[in-house]
């Protein structure tokens, strides 16, 4: 399988699990999205086509994470 096909599959499987309700919300390190998922812009296009919302957040260790949800995120404060 080609590298591009692996990239597409990785991003599709992750976002499909959110779009189909298997995961209410899921997150991946931004570095993984960039390395394995074809980059944030590529993943964003896939998410939009599946109706999945994305949010970039930072965890307690300073890692940037990409959170995916079937429902929109709300920033509280």
N, CA, C and O atoms as CSV, one atom per row, in Angstrom:
chain,resi,resn,atom,element,x,y,z
A,1,UNK,N,N,0.849,-1.172,0.000
A,1,UNK,CA,C,0.000,0.000,0.000
A,1,UNK,C,C,0.898,1.241,0.000
A,1,UNK,O,O,1.940,1.257,0.656
A,2,UNK,N,N,0.498,2.255,-0.722
A,2,UNK,CA,C,1.313,3.465,-0.831
A,2,UNK,C,C,1.206,4.310,0.437
A,2,UNK,O,O,0.285,4.147,1.239
A,3,UNK,N,N,2.169,5.214,0.595
A,3,UNK,CA,C,2.165,6.102,1.750
A,3,UNK,C,C,0.918,6.979,1.757
A,3,UNK,O,O,0.341,7.229,2.816
A,4,UNK,N,N,0.496,7.449,0.579
A,4,UNK,CA,C,-0.701,8.282,0.474
A,4,UNK,C,C,-1.942,7.506,0.897
A,4,UNK,O,O,-2.804,8.038,1.598
A,5,UNK,N,N,-2.032,6.250,0.472
A,5,UNK,CA,C,-3.177,5.420,0.854
A,5,UNK,C,C,-3.191,5.178,2.358
A,5,UNK,O,O,-4.256,5.194,2.974
A,6,UNK,N,N,-2.015,4.953,2.960
A,6,UNK,CA,C,-1.931,4.776,4.415
A,6,UNK,C,C,-2.391,6.039,5.132
A,6,UNK,O,O,-3.113,5.965,6.127
A,7,UNK,N,N,-1.973,7.200,4.628
A,7,UNK,CA,C,-2.354,8.487,5.205
A,7,UNK,C,C,-3.860,8.660,5.134
A,7,UNK,O,O,-4.495,9.023,6.124
A,8,UNK,N,N,-4.438,8.399,3.958
A,8,UNK,CA,C,-5.883,8.529,3.801
A,8,UNK,C,C,-6.620,7.594,4.752
A,8,UNK,O,O,-7.600,7.991,5.382
A,9,UNK,N,N,-6.154,6.362,4.856
A,9,UNK,CA,C,-6.810,5.373,5.704
A,9,UNK,C,C,-6.740,5.783,7.170
A,9,UNK,O,O,-7.736,5.690,7.887
A,10,UNK,N,N,-5.568,6.236,7.625
A,10,UNK,CA,C,-5.395,6.650,9.018
A,10,UNK,C,C,-6.385,7.758,9.371
A,10,UNK,O,O,-7.091,7.663,10.374
A,11,UNK,N,N,-6.438,8.801,8.553
A,11,UNK,CA,C,-7.341,9.931,8.807
A,11,UNK,C,C,-8.802,9.503,8.681
A,11,UNK,O,O,-9.629,9.884,9.509
A,12,UNK,N,N,-9.125,8.721,7.661
A,12,UNK,CA,C,-10.505,8.258,7.469
A,12,UNK,C,C,-10.987,7.422,8.639
A,12,UNK,O,O,-12.090,7.634,9.143
A,13,UNK,N,N,-10.169,6.472,9.075
A,13,UNK,CA,C,-10.578,5.603,10.183
A,13,UNK,C,C,-10.801,6.395,11.462
A,13,UNK,O,O,-11.766,6.158,12.188
A,14,UNK,N,N,-9.908,7.332,11.733
A,14,UNK,CA,C,-10.049,8.147,12.934
A,14,UNK,C,C,-11.341,8.964,12.874
A,14,UNK,O,O,-12.138,8.930,13.811
A,15,UNK,N,N,-11.550,9.694,11.782
A,15,UNK,CA,C,-12.711,10.574,11.689
A,15,UNK,C,C,-14.009,9.806,11.486
A,15,UNK,O,O,-15.067,10.265,11.917
A,16,UNK,N,N,-13.949,8.645,10.839
A,16,UNK,CA,C,-15.144,7.801,10.707
A,16,UNK,C,C,-15.646,7.354,12.071
A,16,UNK,O,O,-16.854,7.292,12.299
A,17,UNK,N,N,-14.719,7.039,12.989
A,17,UNK,CA,C,-15.130,6.584,14.318
A,17,UNK,C,C,-15.895,7.673,15.064
A,17,UNK,O,O,-16.733,7.377,15.915
A,18,UNK,N,N,-15.608,8.921,14.745
A,18,UNK,CA,C,-16.334,10.039,15.360
A,18,UNK,C,C,-17.648,10.273,14.612
A,18,UNK,O,O,-18.701,10.427,15.230
A,19,UNK,N,N,-17.581,10.298,13.294
A,19,UNK,CA,C,-18.775,10.574,12.486
A,19,UNK,C,C,-19.860,9.521,12.684
A,19,UNK,O,O,-21.046,9.852,12.684
A,20,UNK,N,N,-19.473,8.260,12.853
A,20,UNK,CA,C,-20.478,7.202,12.981
A,20,UNK,C,C,-20.926,6.975,14.424
A,20,UNK,O,O,-21.758,6.105,14.682
A,21,UNK,N,N,-20.386,7.742,15.358
A,21,UNK,CA,C,-20.823,7.657,16.742
A,21,UNK,C,C,-20.078,6.660,17.603
A,21,UNK,O,O,-20.387,6.529,18.787
A,22,UNK,N,N,-19.097,5.947,17.043
A,22,UNK,CA,C,-18.307,5.013,17.856
A,22,UNK,C,C,-17.576,5.743,18.973
A,22,UNK,O,O,-17.447,5.227,20.084
A,23,UNK,N,N,-17.104,6.937,18.673
A,23,UNK,CA,C,-16.448,7.800,19.665
A,23,UNK,C,C,-17.192,9.128,19.702
A,23,UNK,O,O,-17.380,9.765,18.666
A,24,UNK,N,N,-17.614,9.546,20.890
A,24,UNK,CA,C,-18.270,10.842,21.025
A,24,UNK,C,C,-17.285,11.953,20.695
A,24,UNK,O,O,-17.615,12.927,20.018
A,25,UNK,N,N,-16.069,11.779,21.194
A,25,UNK,CA,C,-14.993,12.727,20.940
A,25,UNK,C,C,-13.709,11.928,20.945
A,25,UNK,O,O,-13.557,10.981,21.716
A,26,UNK,N,N,-12.790,12.312,20.084
A,26,UNK,CA,C,-11.516,11.620,19.999
A,26,UNK,C,C,-10.427,12.647,19.770
A,26,UNK,O,O,-10.673,13.714,19.208
A,27,UNK,N,N,-9.233,12.321,20.203
A,27,UNK,CA,C,-8.124,13.264,20.021
A,27,UNK,C,C,-6.870,12.541,19.565
A,27,UNK,O,O,-6.653,11.369,19.872
A,28,UNK,N,N,-6.063,13.265,18.831
A,28,UNK,CA,C,-4.765,12.786,18.381
A,28,UNK,C,C,-3.771,13.924,18.559
A,28,UNK,O,O,-4.139,15.097,18.492
A,29,UNK,N,N,-2.516,13.575,18.784
A,29,UNK,CA,C,-1.487,14.612,18.851
A,29,UNK,C,C,-1.391,15.294,17.487
A,29,UNK,O,O,-1.478,14.644,16.445
A,30,UNK,N,N,-1.210,16.605,17.514
A,30,UNK,CA,C,-1.057,17.353,16.271
A,30,UNK,C,C,0.135,16.825,15.488
A,30,UNK,O,O,0.096,16.775,14.259
A,31,UNK,N,N,1.193,16.431,16.189
A,31,UNK,CA,C,2.371,15.898,15.494
A,31,UNK,C,C,2.014,14.615,14.730
A,31,UNK,O,O,2.553,14.383,13.648
A,32,UNK,N,N,1.123,13.782,15.266
A,32,UNK,CA,C,0.673,12.580,14.554
A,32,UNK,C,C,-0.174,12.935,13.350
A,32,UNK,O,O,-0.059,12.316,12.292
A,33,UNK,N,N,-1.023,13.934,13.515
A,33,UNK,CA,C,-1.857,14.388,12.388
A,33,UNK,C,C,-0.954,14.882,11.265
A,33,UNK,O,O,-1.201,14.602,10.092
A,34,UNK,N,N,0.087,15.613,11.628
A,34,UNK,CA,C,1.009,16.132,10.614
A,34,UNK,C,C,1.807,15.009,9.961
A,34,UNK,O,O,2.022,15.022,8.749
A,35,UNK,N,N,2.246,14.035,10.762
A,35,UNK,CA,C,3.094,12.964,10.255
A,35,UNK,C,C,2.297,11.851,9.566
A,35,UNK,O,O,2.625,11.454,8.448
A,36,UNK,N,N,1.260,11.352,10.224
A,36,UNK,CA,C,0.524,10.183,9.734
A,36,UNK,C,C,-0.754,10.540,8.987
A,36,UNK,O,O,-1.231,9.766,8.158
A,37,UNK,N,N,-1.312,11.726,9.285
A,37,UNK,CA,C,-2.614,12.074,8.730
A,37,UNK,C,C,-2.576,12.987,7.530
A,37,UNK,O,O,-3.626,13.390,7.031
A,38,UNK,N,N,-1.387,13.325,7.050
A,38,UNK,CA,C,-1.299,14.171,5.862
A,38,UNK,C,C,-1.338,15.658,6.145
A,38,UNK,O,O,-1.363,16.466,5.216
A,39,UNK,N,N,-1.344,16.034,7.420
A,39,UNK,CA,C,-1.345,17.446,7.793
A,39,UNK,C,C,-2.728,17.924,8.196
A,39,UNK,O,O,-3.741,17.319,7.847
A,40,UNK,N,N,-2.748,19.010,8.932
A,40,UNK,CA,C,-4.006,19.524,9.475
A,40,UNK,C,C,-4.959,19.977,8.368
A,40,UNK,O,O,-6.169,19.786,8.489
A,41,UNK,N,N,-4.450,20.561,7.317
A,41,UNK,CA,C,-5.336,21.019,6.235
A,41,UNK,C,C,-6.012,19.833,5.539
A,41,UNK,O,O,-7.191,19.904,5.195
A,42,UNK,N,N,-5.268,18.750,5.334
A,42,UNK,CA,C,-5.818,17.545,4.717
A,42,UNK,C,C,-6.885,16.934,5.625
A,42,UNK,O,O,-7.969,16.580,5.160
A,43,UNK,N,N,-6.580,16.812,6.915
A,43,UNK,CA,C,-7.528,16.247,7.874
A,43,UNK,C,C,-8.757,17.143,7.997
A,43,UNK,O,O,-9.873,16.647,8.148
A,44,UNK,N,N,-8.560,18.448,7.935
A,44,UNK,CA,C,-9.679,19.395,7.995
A,44,UNK,C,C,-10.656,19.158,6.842
A,44,UNK,O,O,-11.869,19.182,7.045
A,45,UNK,N,N,-10.139,18.930,5.645
A,45,UNK,CA,C,-11.011,18.674,4.492
A,45,UNK,C,C,-11.813,17.393,4.682
A,45,UNK,O,O,-13.002,17.345,4.367
A,46,UNK,N,N,-11.162,16.361,5.193
A,46,UNK,CA,C,-11.868,15.101,5.442
A,46,UNK,C,C,-12.933,15.303,6.517
A,46,UNK,O,O,-14.060,14.827,6.378
A,47,UNK,N,N,-12.575,16.006,7.583
A,47,UNK,CA,C,-13.529,16.255,8.674
A,47,UNK,C,C,-14.747,17.017,8.161
A,47,UNK,O,O,-15.881,16.667,8.488
A,48,UNK,N,N,-14.522,18.043,7.367
A,48,UNK,CA,C,-15.637,18.822,6.822
A,48,UNK,C,C,-16.554,17.941,5.978
A,48,UNK,O,O,-17.776,18.077,6.041
A,49,UNK,N,N,-15.976,17.048,5.197
A,49,UNK,CA,C,-16.799,16.184,4.341
A,49,UNK,C,C,-17.622,15.184,5.156
A,49,UNK,O,O,-18.641,14.686,4.679
A,50,UNK,N,N,-17.185,14.888,6.381
A,50,UNK,CA,C,-17.884,13.928,7.235
A,50,UNK,C,C,-18.742,14.613,8.300
A,50,UNK,O,O,-19.400,13.938,9.092
A,51,UNK,N,N,-18.739,15.944,8.325
A,51,UNK,CA,C,-19.504,16.679,9.331
A,51,UNK,C,C,-18.904,16.610,10.718
A,51,UNK,O,O,-19.622,16.709,11.714
A,52,UNK,N,N,-17.586,16.440,10.794
A,52,UNK,CA,C,-16.878,16.350,12.072
A,52,UNK,C,C,-16.226,17.694,12.370
A,52,UNK,O,O,-15.668,18.338,11.481
A,53,UNK,N,N,-16.301,18.106,13.623
A,53,UNK,CA,C,-15.723,19.375,14.065
A,53,UNK,C,C,-14.350,19.114,14.682
A,53,UNK,O,O,-14.154,18.109,15.365
A,54,UNK,N,N,-13.407,20.018,14.441
A,54,UNK,CA,C,-12.049,19.890,14.973
A,54,UNK,C,C,-11.716,21.075,15.859
A,54,UNK,O,O,-12.206,22.185,15.652
A,55,UNK,N,N,-10.876,20.819,16.848
A,55,UNK,CA,C,-10.409,21.848,17.760
A,55,UNK,C,C,-8.976,21.515,18.136
A,55,UNK,O,O,-8.668,20.360,18.433
A,56,UNK,N,N,-8.100,22.501,18.129
A,56,UNK,CA,C,-6.725,22.286,18.577
A,56,UNK,C,C,-6.620,22.811,20.003
A,56,UNK,O,O,-6.944,23.964,20.288
A,57,UNK,N,N,-6.155,21.928,20.895
A,57,UNK,CA,C,-5.993,22.267,22.306
A,57,UNK,C,C,-4.600,21.847,22.756
A,57,UNK,O,O,-3.889,21.146,22.036
A,58,UNK,N,N,-4.217,22.279,23.949
A,58,UNK,CA,C,-2.915,21.906,24.507
A,58,UNK,C,C,-3.142,21.130,25.802
A,58,UNK,O,O,-3.929,21.546,26.652
A,59,UNK,N,N,-2.446,19.997,25.948
A,59,UNK,CA,C,-2.602,19.209,27.170
A,59,UNK,C,C,-1.673,19.729,28.270
A,59,UNK,O,O,-0.941,20.698,28.074
A,60,UNK,N,N,-1.715,19.075,29.418
A,60,UNK,CA,C,-0.942,19.524,30.571
A,60,UNK,C,C,0.560,19.380,30.398
A,60,UNK,O,O,1.329,19.933,31.185
A,61,UNK,N,N,0.988,18.648,29.380
A,61,UNK,CA,C,2.417,18.483,29.104
A,61,UNK,C,C,2.896,19.403,27.978
A,61,UNK,O,O,4.062,19.361,27.584
A,62,UNK,N,N,1.985,20.230,27.466
A,62,UNK,CA,C,2.346,21.153,26.406
A,62,UNK,C,C,2.196,20.592,25.003
A,62,UNK,O,O,2.566,21.254,24.033
A,63,UNK,N,N,1.654,19.367,24.873
A,63,UNK,CA,C,1.427,18.781,23.546
A,63,UNK,C,C,0.180,19.389,22.917
A,63,UNK,O,O,-0.855,19.518,23.571
A,64,UNK,N,N,0.281,19.755,21.662
A,64,UNK,CA,C,-0.895,20.216,20.940
A,64,UNK,C,C,-1.673,18.993,20.475
A,64,UNK,O,O,-1.106,18.064,19.900
A,65,UNK,N,N,-2.975,19.006,20.730
A,65,UNK,CA,C,-3.852,17.902,20.371
A,65,UNK,C,C,-4.924,18.391,19.411
A,65,UNK,O,O,-5.368,19.536,19.492
A,66,UNK,N,N,-5.332,17.524,18.514
A,66,UNK,CA,C,-6.463,17.806,17.640
A,66,UNK,C,C,-7.615,16.957,18.162
A,66,UNK,O,O,-7.553,15.728,18.137
A,67,UNK,N,N,-8.657,17.616,18.631
A,67,UNK,CA,C,-9.851,16.932,19.121
A,67,UNK,C,C,-10.886,16.936,18.007
A,67,UNK,O,O,-11.040,17.928,17.295
A,68,UNK,N,N,-11.591,15.825,17.859
A,68,UNK,CA,C,-12.609,15.678,16.838
A,68,UNK,C,C,-13.920,15.298,17.517
A,68,UNK,O,O,-13.933,14.469,18.427
A,69,UNK,N,N,-15.018,15.901,17.078
A,69,UNK,CA,C,-16.320,15.630,17.663
A,69,UNK,C,C,-17.396,15.741,16.594
A,69,UNK,O,O,-17.289,16.540,15.664
A,70,UNK,N,N,-18.435,14.926,16.742
A,70,UNK,CA,C,-19.564,15.007,15.818
A,70,UNK,C,C,-20.395,16.265,16.114
A,70,UNK,O,O,-21.127,16.746,15.249
A,71,UNK,N,N,-20.278,16.783,17.319
A,71,UNK,CA,C,-21.011,18.003,17.694
A,71,UNK,C,C,-20.020,19.143,17.870
A,71,UNK,O,O,-18.866,18.922,18.236
A,72,UNK,N,N,-20.474,20.356,17.611
A,72,UNK,CA,C,-19.575,21.515,17.747
A,72,UNK,C,C,-19.026,21.652,19.164
A,72,UNK,O,O,-19.712,21.341,20.137
A,73,UNK,N,N,-17.802,22.114,19.269
A,73,UNK,CA,C,-17.207,22.421,20.565
A,73,UNK,C,C,-17.700,23.790,21.017
A,73,UNK,O,O,-18.004,24.651,20.191
A,74,UNK,N,N,-17.778,23.989,22.332
A,74,UNK,CA,C,-18.110,25.298,22.893
A,74,UNK,C,C,-16.990,25.713,23.833
A,74,UNK,O,O,-16.580,24.944,24.702
A,75,UNK,N,N,-16.506,26.909,23.658
A,75,UNK,CA,C,-15.507,27.447,24.581
A,75,UNK,C,C,-16.274,28.135,25.698
A,75,UNK,O,O,-17.102,29.009,25.443
A,76,UNK,N,N,-16.000,27.742,26.931
A,76,UNK,CA,C,-16.747,28.257,28.070
A,76,UNK,C,C,-16.120,29.544,28.611
A,76,UNK,O,O,-16.831,30.506,28.902
A,77,UNK,N,N,-14.818,29.564,28.744
A,77,UNK,CA,C,-14.166,30.802,29.211
A,77,UNK,C,C,-12.734,30.837,28.728
A,77,UNK,O,O,-12.011,31.792,29.011
